[in-house]
Amino acid sequence: MAARTSIVVVGGGLAGMSAAIEALRQTSHVAGVTVALLEKEARTGGNSGKASSGINGVLTRTQRDKAIHDSVDAFIQDTLKSGSGRSNETLVGKLVRDSTQAVSWLQEDFGLDLDVLARLGGHSFPRTHRRPDINGKPQPVGWGIVSTLGKHLGELAGLDDARFKLITGARVTNLLRGTHGGVSGVVYETVDADTKIIQQHSMLSAVVVLATGGFGGEGNRPRYLKQYAPQLVGLPATNGAFATGDGLGLATAAGAELVDMDQVQVHPTGFVKSGDPGNPTKFLAAEALRGEGGILLNGLGRRFVNELDTRDHVTDAMNKFCSTPGTRARHSDSAEEIRGEPSTAAFLVLSQAAADSFGHGALGFYEKMGLVNRAEGLEGLAAALRVDEGVLRKTLEDHDSARDKGALDEFGKGVFPQRALNPPASSEDENRTRSYYYWAIVTPSIHYTMGGVRFDHKTRVLRASDAAPIPGLLAAGEVTGGLHGANRLGGNSLLECVVYGREAGRQAAAILADPSA
């Protein structure tokens, strides 16, 4: 016999958790309403837990405190420009206008200290919020958000498991169909812990919210990537292996339309790890590294791009100017050991000032993982990168000269967060603090899928045949398409999950109150 609940949320990343929390809040005064969140993995979090640069917001408390004079219109225009004319303006407008409340919700309701701001590529103001280091230890922004919300949901399930159920290890395989072409529940599988036998369950509901993520983690079985963006098959990815586009198949079987499926974001900076360069899963080099002053160099020690351009433009420049040599060095502490494994790679370099601005908690974490190295002085950096010291010095001096003049450089860069060249050490100061450069090797990696289920600003999934909403079916997060267009701005992913996840929760509650809504 099928179980019954009022609302089913499929997927336990940030979008799904936001939807469940908001649905519970909106129906707190209504007797008999129940919510179930089904997550196929052993724990919640999804790719949201990997996010490292932050969440965007305009006119936030943090911006006010730092006297950042941003505007809704500027944020909308930045997002539309990044999408290259493919973004749905209504969806973008809601994303931006709700961003203030989204960040405030995390700060005020959950006590998250989103107090550090960065200006990422394609943004005209610093509006990407992340968490500060605490006592020299990093506070990863994505993990901080999802773990906090996950703990909250776990407590709710413990308080009243009749009202809210959090079921992990539950893979949804089908949507149940109701009247008028609508959705009336889900079929899902679990694996018995003792017998390892797959068990099938049915759950009837008035509303289903799909929050299953994208398809950037398909790995060596790239169903959607091979169909829609075959030129990217074989690239490494920053996604977890769970990001396999499950919700796309569920939605299309119910008649939903897919949009922008060929628009796949390749992030320019996935870390290449020393000793494991061929690993197909890359740890993301946070865009905030460049937002705080990191620069990109080719194999000759020269800059080749505006580091704060949009991700697609930076990736294109890397592919054009950073083909890697195939030579390996015999020294484990040099760049040459891991150079040549990816078909394209560049050096990411931070001066001491840029490293201080980014924060040594997170930077130290990268170092411990073998992703970031340090070199003392320009001579040491040139030796580590195996580039000519004179060429390297001129590169950094040219960068700083443009910064000092307040002018656009040859790559069109006009914002220079920090100097690239460390100041000379004083020979008279015997107790001076050592000044380092921090460097890494980065390579373009599949990061985000802009395409997905077509939906509207009320998160209703739209039918392919007539663009009408499919009754009882909502969607939020990376499973959807149409919002980001050809390229997603850094920081808009976590924002999308909160804005549209919460909207899905509100709409689910509204449907319960009035099924014709």
Number of C-alpha atoms within 10 A of each C-alpha: 6 11 10 16 21 21 30 29 30 29 31 31 28 34 38 35 28 28 35 30 21 22 26 24 13 16 20 13 9 12 8 11 18 21 24 24 24 24 25 21 16 10 14 27 24 27 27 24 19 20 23 24 27 29 27 31 31 29 19 20 16 21 21 12 9 13 10 16 11 18 15 16 13 15 25 18 17 17 28 24 20 25 22 12 13 17 23 17 17 11 19 23 20 16 26 26 19 20 25 19 18 25 26 18 14 17 17 11 9 13 12 18 18 22 16 18 26 25 24 29 24 20 25 15 20 20 25 26 25 25 21 21 16 10 7 13 15 17 18 20 25 24 19 21 27 25 16 16 21 22 12 15 21 15 12 17 18 13 11 10 15 14 18 23 20 22 19 17 17 23 20 23 16 19 24 18 17 15 8 8 14 19 23 22 28 24 17 20 17 18 14 11 8 6 7 9 10 11 11 14 16 18 20 22 22 22 29 27 29 32 32 31 34 29 32 28 26 21 22 10 11 20 14 18 24 15 12 16 14 13 10 16 16 15 16 23 25 26 26 17 16 19 21 22 23 21 28 24 16 18 27 14 13 21 18 26 21 23 19 22 20 18 21 25 22 26 27 29 32 27 27 30 19 22 11 11 18 15 14 17 21 24 21 25 25 20 25 24 24 27 27 24 25 27 29 25 23 21 20 15 23 19 22 19 23 23 28 27 18 23 25 20 20 23 23 15 15 24 18 11 18 21 16 18 15 13 12 15 13 9 10 12 13 18 22 22 17 23 26 18 20 22 15 21 31 30 26 23 25 29 26 23 22 24 21 15 18 23 19 16 19 20 21 17 14 17 17 11 12 16 22 22 23 19 17 14 19 21 15 15 23 19 14 19 25 15 17 14 17 12 14 22 18 14 18 20 15 17 21 18 14 17 20 11 10 12 14 14 19 14 12 13 17 16 19 25 18 23 22 25 22 17 12 9 13 9 8 7 8 8 8 10 8 9 17 20 22 20 24 26 27 27 29 31 27 25 24 25 28 27 27 29 30 25 29 21 17 18 27 23 30 24 22 18 9 10 14 14 21 21 25 25 27 30 36 34 29 30 27 32 27 24 32 31 24 23 26 26 21 27 26 20 22 27 26 28 27 30 26 28 31 25 24 33 31 22 23 35 24 16 16 18 12 9 13 9 10
